[in-house]
């Protein structure tokens, strides 16, 4: 099933301003993809036509990577194992430069006997060092679960730092889960320049989930607070997962979703020749998908 929640708090003037800003955004931005199968269906048990549709999505994703110069990554969740999941592959090159490797990884993802959720990311770096190999999907491990997040947009690290630390008064969460600096030094000093906004978003989502003891409320509160602090929803296009559910959020048409007999899927820019009916999410809309 999937459910949608709209928590748009903005007046018409703000909406118009955001619409103008949205059209000012560069066309070269990260691309996201995710899939969640329905009921007890796993990737190998998708019907022939459904497999063709998913292959069409991943072919479109492959060609989109040509302009995504900072790498690609694919992640698969396996029902038999939820602890310490890691991406199938992260590359620092466009998938079109890694053709054989990309399609081998796709084959591994769709061939996983108990695989039910997959995520993909094509990167154009806007935060942190451009020399960092694609670190998406970002991972967070807690209570024998592997949480993941992929993100399209740019969010102020100052805003995220203030939310994570209660305006600098409590560093305990960041000290317990320090953001990566990729060899740039301590995150409290020289390494901060290498910290990527997407990882800070994940850390804040997890902080809110722990504070509220609930996945939906925690995720919802996190994105509301980030927007209320001065971020536009169009810069907060997110797919977040715990291995059983996909949480999708973003600006108007920042992500598109579809459902078929066997699965739900999400893409930044879906195929135009695909027979699936794709629907763009609304402004500041959250879509929750699971079996």
C-alpha positions in Angstrom: 0.0 0.0 0.0 1.0 3.6 -0.1 -0.3 6.6 1.8 0.3 10.3 1.2 0.4 13.1 3.7 0.5 16.8 2.7 1.8 19.2 5.4 2.2 22.3 3.3 2.2 25.3 5.6 2.9 28.0 3.0 0.7 30.8 1.8 0.2 31.6 -1.9 2.9 34.3 -2.1 5.5 31.8 -0.7 4.3 29.1 -3.2 4.8 31.5 -6.1 8.3 32.4 -4.9 9.2 28.7 -4.6 7.8 28.0 -8.0 10.1 30.7 -9.5 13.0 29.3 -7.5 12.2 25.7 -8.7 12.5 26.8 -12.4 15.8 28.5 -11.6 17.3 25.3 -10.3 20.0 23.7 -12.6 18.8 20.8 -14.8 21.9 18.9 -13.8 20.9 17.7 -10.3 21.1 14.3 -8.7 18.8 11.6 -9.9 17.0 9.1 -7.5 15.3 5.8 -8.1 13.7 3.3 -5.7 11.5 0.2 -5.9 9.4 -1.7 -3.3 7.6 -4.9 -4.2 4.1 -5.7 -3.1 2.9 -8.4 -0.6 5.3 -11.3 -0.5 6.7 -10.7 -4.0 10.5 -10.6 -4.4 12.5 -9.3 -7.3 13.0 -12.8 -9.0 9.2 -13.4 -8.8 8.3 -10.3 -10.7 6.3 -11.2 -13.8 7.9 -10.9 -17.2 6.2 -7.6 -18.1 7.0 -6.1 -14.7 10.7 -7.0 -15.1 10.7 -5.3 -18.4 9.2 -2.2 -16.8 11.8 -2.1 -14.1 14.6 -2.7 -16.7 13.2 0.2 -18.6 13.5 2.4 -15.5 17.1 1.3 -14.9 17.9 1.8 -18.6 16.6 5.4 -18.4 18.6 5.8 -15.1 21.7 4.5 -16.9 21.5 7.1 -19.7 20.7 9.9 -17.3 24.0 9.1 -15.5 26.0 10.5 -18.5 25.7 14.0 -17.1 26.0 12.9 -13.4 29.8 13.2 -13.2 30.2 12.4 -9.5 29.2 8.7 -9.6 26.4 6.2 -9.2 25.3 3.7 -6.6 22.8 0.9 -6.1 21.5 -0.6 -2.9 19.4 -3.7 -2.3 17.6 -4.8 0.9 17.3 -8.5 1.4 14.4 -9.8 3.6 16.7 -12.4 5.1 19.2 -9.9 6.5 18.5 -6.3 7.6 21.6 -5.7 9.8 24.7 -4.0 8.4 23.4 -3.8 4.8 25.8 -1.9 2.5 25.3 -0.6 -1.0 25.9 -3.2 -3.8 28.3 -0.7 -5.4 29.3 2.9 -5.2 31.2 4.4 -8.2 32.9 7.7 -8.6 32.3 7.6 -12.4 29.1 8.0 -14.4 27.4 4.7 -15.0 27.9 5.1 -18.8 31.6 4.9 -18.0 31.0 1.7 -16.0 28.6 0.0 -18.3 29.5 -3.6 -17.6 29.8 -3.0 -13.9 26.5 -1.1 -13.8 24.5 -3.9 -15.5 26.2 -6.6 -13.4 25.1 -4.7 -10.3 21.5 -4.4 -11.7 21.5 -8.1 -12.3 22.7 -8.7 -8.7 20.0 -6.4 -7.4 17.1 -8.0 -9.4 18.5 -11.5 -8.8 18.4 -11.3 -5.0 16.2 -14.2 -4.0 14.6 -12.4 -1.1 15.2 -8.8 -2.3 12.2 -6.5 -2.0 13.5 -2.9 -1.8 16.1 -1.3 -4.0 17.5 2.3 -4.2 19.7 4.0 -6.8 21.5 7.4 -6.9 23.3 9.4 -9.6 25.4 12.2 -8.1 26.2 15.8 -9.0 28.0 17.1 -6.0 26.7 20.4 -4.5 27.9 19.9 -0.9 31.1 18.6 0.5 34.1 17.9 -1.6 33.5 17.1 -5.3 36.4 14.7 -5.1 34.5 12.4 -2.7 33.3 9.2 -4.5 29.6 8.9 -4.4 28.7 8.3 -0.8 25.0 7.7 -1.4 23.0 5.9 -0.2 24.0 7.2 3.2 23.7 4.5 5.8 22.8 4.5 9.5 22.9 1.3 11.6 20.9 1.0 14.8 19.0 -1.8 16.6 19.9 -4.4 14.0 18.4 -2.3 11.2 20.1 -0.6 8.3 18.6 2.8 7.5 19.4 4.5 4.1 18.8 7.9 2.5 19.3 9.3 -0.9 18.8 13.0 -1.6 18.5 15.5 -4.4 18.9 19.2 -3.5 21.1 21.4 -1.4 20.4 22.2 2.2 22.3 24.7 4.3 24.7 22.8 6.6 24.3 25.7 9.1 20.6 25.0 9.3 21.2 21.3 9.8 23.9 21.9 12.4 21.6 24.1 14.4 18.8 21.5 14.3 21.2 18.7 15.2 22.8 20.6 18.1 19.9 22.7 19.4 21.7 25.8 18.1 25.1 24.7 19.2 24.1 23.9 22.8 24.2 20.1 22.6 26.7 18.3 20.5 26.0 14.9 21.9 24.2 13.4 18.8 27.0 14.5 16.4 29.6 13.3 18.8 27.9 9.9 19.0 27.4 9.8 15.2 30.1 12.0 13.7 29.6 13.0 10.1 32.2 11.7 7.6 34.9 14.1 6.4 36.7 11.7 4.0 40.1 12.4 5.3 39.6 16.1 5.7 40.2 16.3 9.4 37.9 16.6 12.4 34.3 17.6 11.5 34.5 20.2 14.3 37.2 22.1 12.4 38.8 21.7 9.0 36.8 18.6 8.1 33.5 20.5 8.2 34.1 21.6 4.6 34.0 18.0 3.5 30.8 17.1 5.3 27.9 16.5 2.9 24.5 17.9 3.6 22.7 14.7 2.8 24.5 12.8 5.6 23.4 15.6 8.1 19.8 15.2 6.9 20.0 11.4 7.6 21.5 12.1 11.0 18.7 14.5 11.8 16.0 12.2 10.6 17.4 9.4 12.9 17.6 11.9 15.8 13.9 12.7 15.4 12.9 9.1 15.0 14.7 8.2 18.2 13.2 11.2 20.0 9.6 10.3 19.0 10.0 6.5 19.0 8.1 6.3 15.7 9.3 6.2 12.1 6.5 8.1 10.5 6.3 10.9 13.1 10.1 11.2 13.4 10.5 11.5 9.6 7.6 13.9 9.3 8.9 16.1 12.1 12.4 16.2 10.7 11.4 17.4 7.2 8.9 19.9 8.7 11.6 21.3 11.0 14.1 21.6 8.1 11.6 23.5 6.0 10.5 25.7 8.9 14.2 26.6 9.4 14.4 28.1 5.9 14.7 25.3 3.4 12.4 25.0 0.4 10.8 21.6 -0.2 12.3 21.6 -3.8 15.7 21.2 -2.2 14.7 18.4 0.1 13.8 15.6 -2.4 14.4 12.5 -0.3 13.9 8.7 -0.4 14.5 7.1 3.0 14.2 3.5 4.0 14.5 1.0 6.9 14.4 -2.0 4.6 10.7 -2.5 4.9 9.2 0.9 4.0 10.1 3.7 1.6 9.5 7.3 2.7 9.4 9.7 -0.2 9.3 13.5 0.3 10.1 16.6 -1.8 8.9 19.6 -3.8 6.2 19.7 -6.5 7.1 17.0 -9.1 10.6 16.7 -7.5 9.9 12.9 -7.5 7.4 10.8 -9.4 5.9 7.5 -8.3 4.0 4.7 -9.9 2.3 1.4 -8.9 1.9 -1.8 -10.8 0.5 -5.2 -10.0 3.8 -6.3 -8.4 5.6 -3.2 -7.1 5.8 0.6 -6.4 8.6 2.7 -7.9 9.9 6.2 -7.5 12.1 8.3 -9.9 13.3 11.8 -10.3 12.7 11.6 -14.0 10.8 8.5 -15.1 10.9 7.0 -18.6 8.6 8.7 -21.1 8.1 5.5 -23.1 7.2 3.4 -20.1 3.6 2.0 -19.9 3.5 2.7 -16.1 1.5 5.8 -15.1 3.8 8.1 -13.2 2.4 10.7 -10.8 4.4 13.7 -9.5 4.3 14.3 -5.7 2.7 17.5 -4.5 4.6 20.3 -2.9 5.9 19.2 0.6 4.1 15.9 0.2 5.2 12.7 1.9 4.4 9.3 0.3 4.9 6.1 2.4 5.2 2.8 0.5 5.4 -0.7 1.8 4.2 -4.2 1.0 
